[in-house]
Amino acid sequence: MHISLRLLRYFAAAAETGSTTAAAKQLNVSQPSISVAIRELETLFEEALFARESGAKMALTRFGVRKLAEARQLLTAAAAFEADDSGDAASGEVQIGVFTTLAPVYLPVLLRIARTRFPNLAVRFVEGDLVQLEDWLHSSHIELALTYDVGLPSDIDRECLAELRPYGLVPAGSRLAKARGGLSLHELAKEPLVLIDLPHSREFLMAPFWQYGLSPEVRYKATSLELVRGMVANGLGVSLLITQSAAAASTTGIVERPIREETIRQPLVIARSTRASRTGASELLAGCIRDAVREAMTAHAGRTRGNRTR
């Protein structure tokens, strides 16, 4: 038996959706077609790809996890070959991952730009934390990621788009909000802190305090910028953030303040696996990402200047 791209697509769809029924619906084929494809692959390999658990979501075996990564690489390479053969990368498909806190700021702008420039380009996206994005790049679940460079390994290529400085988020009616100019970390550390609680992010956001020997009281932890802003707006504490949110300028009850001290900056990057082939479609989307980040940052700078002059 020869392995066809059809078998690989059916296997990957079943792994990603967690069921043969969902995979069949996604690919617009019959459910038995998916089941037969999986059995054919398992017969060829003489090893199970999925653990059989009655009534549960289909779970990959350790062997299946490895084969899924290889299947994704082959499917990506096939898509690149087809795009190059047709000469129309703008009609291809791209899988992108976006760090959770960055997605609300940059992803809508990115999708608008991509849709305007390349209406036939299919952009599929997933949101994840820093650890998930790294895993998805290694497994070829995504072709590129918009993320922060926090401990990315050497087998991940990084293109730096900007270096972002931390800023303080404080309640609008507070003493810190009324102070002119930037905030000192020493002042911020005296207030209860609302901390973004995501893998790697929590350590990075505490690092500026640790750099100056400060240990603020972490009163609350949250996994979204929206929740952090809401807590600060209600006077529950202050926060130190990196991501420059578009909504922050329009949210009442909070004020952004730059940090006076010179501290570490956070590289915002396009990340790709060094092992993955670069498709024409992914290169087109990378250009859209660069412009989306530039546009969003320019808009944020304009709103910030406008708020300061009021």
N, C-alpha and C positions, 0 to 999 in steps of 0.2 A: 504494500500500500504506500502511495506517495502522499505526503502532507500537502494539502492545498491551502491557499489563503482563506478559502471558505471555512475550512475546519478551524483554522486559527481564529477567525472572526467569531464563529459560534462559541468557541471555548472562552475567548476573552469576554464576550458579552455575558455569558453565564456567570463567569467569575465576578464581573463588575456589578451585575444586577442582583446576584445571589439566588437566582432561580432560573430554570429552563423556560418557564412560562413568561417571565419578564423579558428574558433575552429574546424569545421568539417574537414578542410584541415589539420590542425595540428594532429588530431586524426585519420585521414583517414577513416572517416565515412560520411554519408550523412548529408546535412544541416538540413533536417527535423528531423533527430534523435536528434540533439542538441536542436532544438526548442521544441520538445515533452518532452524531459527530463526536461527542465526548467519549462514548464507548469505543469508537474507532481509534481515537487517540490513545486511550488507556490500553487498548489491545496492542497497538504498535509499541508503546513504551513498556508494556508489561508492568505497569505500576499505576496506582490510583491517583487521579488528579484532585478528586474531591472526597472528603470524608462523608460517608453516608449516615446522616442522622435524621430519623423520621420526624417530619413536621417542622424541622428547623431550617434556617437559611443555609444554602449551600456554602460550605466552608472548604477552602483549599487545603490540601495537605502540604507539607513542607516541599515535597516534590512539585506539587501544583503551583506553589508560589514561585519557584524558580522557573518553571516552564511558562508561566504567565508573563514574567519579565522578558523572557526570550521571544515569546509570541508578539508582545507589544513592539519590540525592536524590529522584528521582521515586518509587521504590519506598517510601522512608520516608514521603513525603508521602501516598502512596496508603494506606499502613497507618494513618496518622493519620486520614485521611478515613474509612476503614472503621470505626476504633475510635470516632470521634465519632458516626458514623451509628448504630452499634449501641448506643452509650451504655455500653459495657463495656470500658473501657481495661484492666481487670484480666485480660482474656482476650487481650491483645495480645502482641507480641514486642518485645524490646529487645536491641540489640547493645551490649555494654559492653567497654571495654578497661581493663586493670589493669596498672599498672607492675609489672614482674617481682618486685621485692623486697617489694612491698606485698601481692601476691596471697596468699601463705600466711597472712598475718596477718588480713586483712580479708575476703577473698573467701568463705571458708567460712561466716563469720558472716553476711555479706550474703545468700548463697544460702539459708541456713536461715531468716532473717527473711522474705525474699521468698516462699519456698515456704509458710511458715506463714500469712502474711497474704493472699497472692494465689496460691493453688494452680494457677490456670489461666494465670498469667503465664509466658510462655516467656522465659527469660533466657539469652542466648548470650554467651559471653565469650571474649576472647583476651588473652594476656599479651604484653607487649612492653616495649622500653626507651623512654626518653623521646622519642627521635626517631621511633620507629615509631608511638607513640601520637599524636603530632602529625600525622604523615602520614595515619593512619587517620581522624582527625577531619576533616581537610581533604577526604579522598576519600569521606567518608560511609560508610566501612566500619564505623564504630562511631558510636553516637549520643552517648555520653558516656564519659568516662574518669575513673578514680580514679588520680590521679598527683600528682607534685610540681610546683609552679610554678617551674620552672627555665628562664627565658628563653622562656616561652610568648609567641607573637606576639599582637598586638592584636586579631586576628580570632578569637581563642579566648576565650570567656567563662570566668571562673574564680569558683567559689564556695568560699571558704576554710572548711575544716572544723576545722583546728587548725594551730598553728605549733609544729613539733617542734624540740627542741634536740638537738644532737649529744651522744653519750655514748661513753665509752670501754669497750671490751670487752677484758678481760685474763685471763690464766690464773689459775685459782683459787688455786694455790699460790705465786703470785708476790708480790714485795714490794708491787707496786701494788695487788694485791687486798686485802692486809692493812691498807693505810693507811686511816685513818678519813676519812670525808667524801668530797668529790669529788676528782677528779684534775686536775692542771694539765696543760695542753697541753705545757708544757716537759718534764714528766716523761714523758709519752706519746711525745714526739718522740725520746727517747733510745733507745727500743726499736725493733726491726724491725717494720715495719708490713705488715699484710695489708689490701690495698685492694680495695674493690668496683670492678670494671673494666667499667663500662657507660658509653655515651655520655652526657656531661654530668655523670653521677654522680661519676665519678672526680675531675673538677675541683672540684665542689662540696665533696666530702669533704676535699680538700686545702686548700681556702680558709681554714678556721680556723687551720691551721698557718701558712699564708702571711701571714695577718692579723697574726700575732705574730712574723714574720720567722724562722719555723722551717722546716726542710727535713728531715723524717724519711726514713730509708732505707726505700724500698718493697721489701720482701723477696719478697712474693708478691702476685699479683693473682688475683681470683676473681670470677665473675659471679653467685654465689648466696650468700644469707645463711647457708644450711646449711653450705656449704664454708668460709666465713669462720669460723663458730663452731667447726667441727671443727678447723681449723688452730690457732686460738687455744687451744682445749681441749688440744691436743697440744703446747703450748708453743712453737709456731713463730713467734710474734709477738703483737702487739696489734692492735687495730683501732679506728677511729673510725666510728661508724654513726649513722644517723638513724632508720631504721625500727625500731619497737619490737616485736620478735618475741615471740610467745607461747611459742615453743619454747625461747628463751634461758633462761627461768627454770627449766625442767626439765632442761636440758642440764648434765650434770656437767662439772666442770673449767673452767668460765668464770664470770666475775663482771662484772656491769655497774656502771659508776661514772659519776656525772654529771661534767660538765666545769666546773671552777671559773670559768674566764674567761667573760666575756660575749662571745658571738660570734653570727654570723648564725644566724637560725632558718629552718627550711624549711617553707613553707606546703604543707599537704596539701589538695588541692582536687578538686572535681568540675569537669571541664573539658568544654566543648561548643563546637562551631563556631558562630559568630554567624550563619552562613548557613543552618544546619540548622533545620528546623521542630521544635518540641518536642511530641512526642506525649504523649497522656495516659498511655500505658504507661511512657514514660521518666520522667515526673514521679513516678509511683508508685515506680519503682525508685530515683530520687534520694532520696526519703524513706527508703527502706530503707538506702541507703548512709550517710546521716547517722546513723541509729540504730546501724548496724553499727560505724562508726568510734567512736561514743561508747561502745558496749558493750565493744569490744575495748580501748580506751584505759583504761576504768575497771578492767577485769580485770587489765590489765598493771600499773596503779598499785597494785592490791591485792597482787599477787604480789611486786612490788618492795618494798613496805612489810613484807610478811611475811618476806622474805629478810633484810632489814636488822635485824629484831628477833631473829633466831636466833643 
